[in-house]
């Protein structure tokens, strides 16, 4: 693939999870045969993973293909807890030694998704960038950020529309940008896809199209669902979820649940540290603020951290196992509404009371 041409290693970092995942998908889709792709493309989370385990994956010989692709998440934060500087330094040295002996047939994609980007955190990646500068530009680094400036947001919308094979009139771009609220690239990409289908991919999308397709309702049904979760109303949440499934895919519902909990976490932190809530990305809208602020009272900080980790586990597990996202969301709704914590690997947790006889 052209994105990997000449590079042994690509490092993708930033707040735009959609762009990062889209980059990985393009690499996967560049493999002509789907069966072959499953055998030469692998992905793992580096958190708590021994470098020797990574070596096993990277050193495997590609089956019936010239190259093997290995995607590694959380390359800058390989430890779930607060590891000491010496522990982190030793891990980095071991990882760099692994990179020095990376087989020629293996392409690595290193990923670090950030909740927010802080330029001062650059020192956390210096060790990796220095390796790239010493190895004949073997490392390609890309910073992918969710746009915050209104003009940048509009450019993102136009670029995504172009990627999907359609164009938007200027008024349509402005309208989409205004309705975006918390600029979630995945949701916006889905809206553009919906608009493209509505226009039959045969004409520019107009502001009238945006209004007719109903983007302006800010996904009222999904907001009702996540409101019910935030207010711990199990009956309403389950009913809303099952009703949404009548005409929406779980892949549309899941990002909104993640977004809601992310905003609750950010808002609760802001309130506890006397930080202006209006400065939080996605909270500038009075509508969103009115929804989020009451929900912060329903959760304590350890709970929110646990729930967000559970959502991350859901995303990873449903992508790499036979567990369906639809069922995983329902399990999450039931447990979170009940105020129960999520143990690690909760989607595989056996029942407490085993049947006998």
N, C-alpha and C positions, 0 to 999 in steps of 0.2 A: 504494500500500500504506500502511496506517495507520502502520507504523514509520517511514516517510519523509515522512508528511504534514507540511507546513509547513517542512521542512528541505531545504536544498540539499545539505548535506554531513552524513554520519554517520561518526563516528570510533569504531571498535570496538577495544578494547585489552584484553589480559589473557592469562592462562595457560590458560583453558578453550577450547582449539581447537575442541572439539565445538560449544560454544555459539556461537562466532563463525561457524563454517561453517554451522551450522543457521540462523543469522540471515540469512546470504547466500542460502541455499537458499530460505528463505521469500520473500525478495524475488523470486528467479528464478521460483518457482512461482506468484507472484501475477500473472505475465503470462499471460493466458488462452490464447494460442495458442503452441504449442511452436516452430513455425517462426519466428514473429515474435520470440520470446524469443532465439533464436540470433543474430538480426540486431541487436537493440537492447541486448544485455547482453554486456559484455566485461570481461576481468580481466587485469591485468598486474602484474608485480613491479617496484617502483620502484628496486630495487638496480641501480645502473649505468644507469638509464634517464634519458635527457634529458627535461627538462620539455616541450620542444617536441613530443616523441613523445606525451606524455600529452595535450597540447593537441589533437593530431590526432585522438585517440580521443574526447576529450570534446566537441570541436566538431562532430563528425560529426552530420548530421541524422538523427534516428530514422526508420526506414523503416516507413511505415504504422502509426505509433504516436505518441502525444503526448509520450512521454518516452524518454530513453535512460539506461541504468544503466552506470556504470563503477566497477569495484572495483579499488582500488590497494593492493597489499601492501607492507609494510615502509616505511611513510611516515616513521617516525622515524629509520630507518637506511638512507638511500638510497645509501650507499657500502659496498662489501664490505670495504675496508681501513680503516685508521685515518686518515680524512680530517682535515685541519686545521680548526680552528675557523672560519677565514675562508672556506674552501671550503664548509663546511656552512652558514654564515650566508648566503652568496650564493645557494646552492641554495634555502634556505628563503624568502628574499626573492622569488626567481623563482617559487617554487611559490605563495606567497601572492598574488602579482600575478596568477597564473593563476586562483586562486580568486575574486579580485575581479571577474574578467571571465568567470566561468563562465556558459555559456548557460542560460537559464531552463528549457530542456527537458532539461537533463542533471542527473542525480542521482549524486553521488559517494559511494562507501562506502570509507572509508579504514581500513586494517587494520594493526595491529601485534600480532603474537603474541609473547609473552614466555615464555622458559623458566622464569623466576621473576619475581615482581612485587616491585619495591623502591620503596616510596613516595618515597624520596629522589631517585628518578630523574624525579620530576615535572617538573623544569626542562627535560627533553628535549622535553616536549610543550607547554610554556608558550606558545611562539610560535604554535602552532595554536589553543590555547584563547583566547588574546588576540584572534586574528582573529575567532573566533566571538562573543566578547562585544561586538565593535565592529560586528557585522553583523546586528543585530536577531535574535539567537538563531538564525542560519542553521545553526549547527553543533549537532548532537546527539551527545554523547559518552557512551559506555557502557563501564564497566569490568567485564569478565567473567572471574572467577577460579575456578579449580578449588578446591572447598571443602576445607579442611584440618581444621576442627573436626568431631568426630563428629556433632554435631547438625546442622551445616550440610550434611554429607554425606548424612544421612538425608533432610533437606528436599529436596536435589537429586534423590535417587532418587524421592521421592514426586512431585515436580514433573514429572520425566521420564515417570513412569508415567502421570500425568494427561494429559500431552501426547500419549502414545501411545494414550489412550482406555481405560486400565485403572486399577484401584486395587490396592494391596498391603496386606495385613494387617500390623499392627505387627511381628509376629515375622518376617514375610518381609522387611520393610525392614531390620531389624536383622541378619538373616542375610546378606542381600546386601551390606550395609555391611561386615560382618566378612570376607567372602570377597573384597572388592574389592581388598585389598592396596594396590598402587599405584593410586590412584583415577584410572583412565583413563576419562573420560566416554564415549568412543566404544565401548569394550568393554562398559561397563555398559549403555549404550543398546541394544546388540545383545542383551545378556542379557535385558533387560526385554522387548524385542520377541519373543524366543524364548519367554519365560514367558507373554506375552500370547497368542501363538499356541497354546501348550500349554493355556491356560485357555479357548481359543476366544473370547476377548474377551467372555465372557458371565458371568464371576463374578470376585470378588476373588482375587488370587493369594495363596496360603498359603505358610507355611514349608515344608510338605511338598512343594509344587510346586518350590520352589527346590532342595531336596535331590534330588528325582526327576529334574529336568532336568539335574542334574550340574554346577551352577555351582561346587560345592565342590572339584572336581578341579583348579581353577585353570588350566583349559585345558592339561592335561598334555601333549597332543600338540604344541601350539604351543610350550610351554616346551622340549620335547625338540628341536624345530627350532632355536630360537634358542640353545639350549645348544650344539648341534652347530656353528652358525655361530661362536659365541664361542670354541669350542675348535678351529676351523678344520678340522673333519672334513667334507670335501666329500661323500664318499659317503653318510654318514649324513644330512647336511643335505638333499641333493637327494632322497634316498629319503623322508625325513620330509615334505618339502615336497610331493612328488607324492602321497603317501598322504593328506595333509591335504586336498588338492584334490578327493579323492573325495567329501567331504561338507561342505567349507567353501569359502566364496567368498574370493578373494584379498583382498577388502576387509576381511575378518575377520583375515586373517593379517598383512597389512602393518602395522597399528597396533601389533601385538605386537612385530614386529621393530624398529620405531622406538622403542618403549618400552624394549626390551632395551638398545639402543645408547645411549639417553639415560641409563639407569641406570649403564651401564658408564662413560660419560663423567663423570657426576657423582661416582661412587664413586672413580674414578682421581684426579680433581681433589681430592677430600676427603682421600684417602690421601697425596697429594703435599704437601698444605698442613696436615696434622695436624688436619683437621676431623672431628668424630665422624660416622662413616658412618651411625649410627642416626638422625641428624637429617635425613637426606635423605628427601624425600617418596617413599614406596614401599619404603624399606629398613628400616622398623621391624620387618617380619616376618623371623624367623630363616630361614624357607624361602627368601625372596628373597635374603637376604644370602648364604646358602650357595651359591646359584646364581651370583651376580654376582662375588663377591670373587675366585674363581680365574680368571675370564675377564679381569679387568683386567690380568693378567700377559701375556696374549696380544697386547695391542695397545699401541703407544706413542701419545702424545697427538696428534701430527700425523696419524697414521692415523685415529684416531677422529674428528677434526675433518673429515677428508676423507670418511669413510664417512657421517657425518651429513649433510654437504652433498649427497652422492650420493642419500641417502634423500629429502631435500627436493626435489632435481631430479626424482626418480622421481615424486613426488606431483604436482608441477606438470605434468610432461611427459605423464603418463598421463591427466591430466584435460583437457589441451588439444590432444592429438594422437591419432593412431590407434594409438600404441604401447600394447599391452595391459599391464595391471598384472601379470597372471600371468607373462608373459614377462620383464618388467622385474625382478620378484623373483628369478627363476631366474638372470638375468644377475648380479644383485647377490650372490646366494649364491656363485656360482662365483668371482667376482672377489675377494670379501672372504675366502673360505676360502683362496684362493691368496695372500692378503696383498698383492694388487695395488692400486695407487692408482686412483682414478676421475678421469679428466680431465673437464673441463667438457663438457657435451653428450655424455656417454659412451654414451647410448642410441642416438645417431646416428653414433657413431665407425665409420669404414669399417674393414674387415679390413686387417691389416698386410700380408699376402701376397695380392696379387690374382692370380686365375687367368689363365692365358694360353691362347690358342688357342681 
